[in-house]
Amino acid sequence: MCILLELTAADAAGLSLDAADYSLSGIGSRATSLWVDPSQQAAAAGTSVLATLVFEIPNRDIALVLDGPQGARLSLSTGHHTAS
């Protein structure tokens, strides 16, 4: 599974993206990425970062959640954002 992740820095301090902070859950365990590009980058306030994360997942219908830093979670299935 290839995930294109785009984050926009809304905070005046900007943001730092570390791809190692992201994983997938919902597959019976937590999966870390097999490949990312870039692995780290920063964005000033009002700008965006874009990263590609590649995961290996089972070939079956499962509900997936992208888990991020500080408890952030994003549903990748038919549901919407999930609470931590």
C-alpha positions in Angstrom: 0.0 0.0 0.0 1.3 3.4 -1.0 0.2 6.4 1.1 0.8 9.9 0.0 0.9 12.1 3.1 0.6 15.9 2.8 0.7 18.0 5.9 0.4 21.8 6.1 2.0 23.7 8.9 -0.8 25.7 10.6 1.3 26.6 13.7 3.6 29.6 13.5 6.5 27.4 14.6 6.0 25.2 11.5 6.3 21.4 11.6 8.8 18.6 11.3 7.9 15.4 9.5 9.7 12.2 10.5 8.3 9.3 8.5 9.4 6.9 11.3 6.7 8.4 13.5 4.0 6.8 11.2 2.7 3.2 11.2 -0.4 1.3 10.2 -2.7 -0.5 12.7 -5.8 -2.6 12.1 -3.9 -5.6 10.6 -3.6 -7.5 13.9 -0.4 -5.7 14.7 1.4 -2.5 14.0 3.2 -2.2 10.6 6.0 0.2 9.9 6.8 1.4 6.5 9.1 -0.6 4.1 10.1 2.6 2.2 9.6 6.3 2.6 10.6 9.4 0.6 11.8 11.6 2.1 12.4 10.3 5.6 12.5 13.7 7.3 11.6 17.2 6.3 10.5 20.5 7.8 7.9 23.1 6.8 7.6 26.8 7.7 4.2 28.1 8.8 1.7 28.1 5.9 3.7 25.7 3.8 3.3 22.0 3.2 5.4 18.8 3.2 4.6 15.8 1.1 5.9 12.3 1.8 5.4 8.8 0.3 5.1 5.9 2.7 5.0 2.3 1.4 3.6 -0.5 3.6 3.2 -4.2 3.1 -0.3 -5.3 4.2 -2.4 -8.6 3.9 -4.4 -9.1 0.7 -7.8 -8.9 2.4 -10.5 -6.4 3.3 -9.4 -4.8 6.6 -10.0 -1.5 8.3 -6.7 0.4 8.4 -5.6 3.4 10.5 -2.6 5.5 9.9 -1.1 6.2 13.3 1.0 9.4 13.6 2.8 11.3 16.3 1.2 12.6 19.4 -1.8 10.1 19.1 -2.9 11.4 15.7 -5.0 8.8 13.8 -6.5 8.8 10.3 -8.9 6.1 9.2 -8.0 4.7 5.7 -11.2 2.8 5.3 -14.8 3.8 4.7 -15.0 5.4 8.1 -13.8 8.9 8.9 -11.1 10.2 11.3 -10.9 8.2 14.5 -10.3 9.3 18.0 -7.4 8.0 20.0 
